[in-house]
Amino acid sequence: MLNRIDLWIEKDISHFNVFVGIILIIFILSTITIVFLNYKLGKKDERKNLIQLKVSKVVCIFLIVFLCFYLLTAENDLTYEKLYLTLGISLSLFSGAIACIYYYVRERFF
């Protein structure tokens, strides 16, 4: 599967730019979301610490699962290995942002 993505990226420079742009947008939006919702949760107390630990747990679990998947499926002849690892970090931050939104909504409205 990664070979298909690798071939698609190598086909044209605009494909590479689109892939990097998508990764960058996911990374920036996820980071902004997590920082903003941490600010909206208020001062640091036990409740906020618990939410931050839950979000950190989601990020770490997703990153471990992605790295295991990557190590099991990646082949030796990949050209853009670092780009795939950056994608994994961006997706783990995205999962953390989703978890942060979930806990924020649950805290505020329920």
N, C-alpha and C positions, 0 to 999 in steps of 0.2 A: 504494500500500500504506500509506503513512504517512497518507493522507487517511482511510482506514478506521479506523486507530487514533485519529486526531484526532477523528473523529466519535464513536467509542465513548467517549472520555474526556469529550467535551462533553455526552454524553447524561445523565450523572448525576454528582454530586459523589463518590459512593462509588467509581465507576470511576476517577476521578482519584486518590483516596486509595489504592486498590489498586495502581495503576500506580506511584505514588510510593513506596509501601511495598515493592513488589517491587524497585525500583531501590535503595532504601536497604538492604534486606536483602542483596542481592547485593554492594553496595559494602562494607558492614561485614564480612560473612563473608570476602570476598576479602582485605581488608586484614588482618584478624586472622590468616588462614591464612598469608599471606606473612610477616608479622612473626614469628609463632610458629615457622615452619619456618626462617627466618633465624636465630632464636635457637637452634634445635635443631641447626643445622649446625655450631655451635661457633665457635671464635675466627676472626678474620679472617686468611685466608691465601690462597694462590693458588687453591686448590680452591674455596673459598667465593666468591672474586671471579669465577671463571669461571662458577659457577652463577648468581650475581647478574646477570652480563652476559647470559647466555642468557635468563633470565627477563625482563630489561628489553627484550631484543630481541623477544621474543614479544609483550610488551605494546605496544611501539611499532609493530610490524608490524600487529597487530590494530587498533590505533587509526587508523593510516593507511588501512587497508582500509575500516574503518567510515566514516571521514570521506569517502573517495572515493565509497563507496556512497551516503552521505547527500547529498552534493552533486549526484550524478547523478540521484537519485530524488526529492529534496525539491522541493515546489512552493512558490510564493510565498504561498499563502493558508493556511499552517499556523499554528495558534494556539499550539501548545506546542513551539516549536523548541528552546528551552533544555532542556526535559525530554528530548527525543530526544538531544541532545548529552550530557546527563548519563547517559542510558542507554548511550551508546557508551563513555563513560569507565568506567562500572561493568562493562560486558561485557569491556573490555580488561583491567581488573584481575582479572576472573574468569578470563580466559584465562591471565594471569600466575600466578594461584593454582594452576591446573591444571598449568601447566608447573613450578611450584615443587614441587608434590606429586610429579610425575613424576621430576624430578631428585633429590629427596630419597629416594624409594623406590629409585631406581636406584643411588644412592650407598650407601645403607645395606644393601640386601639382595642386590645383584648385583655 
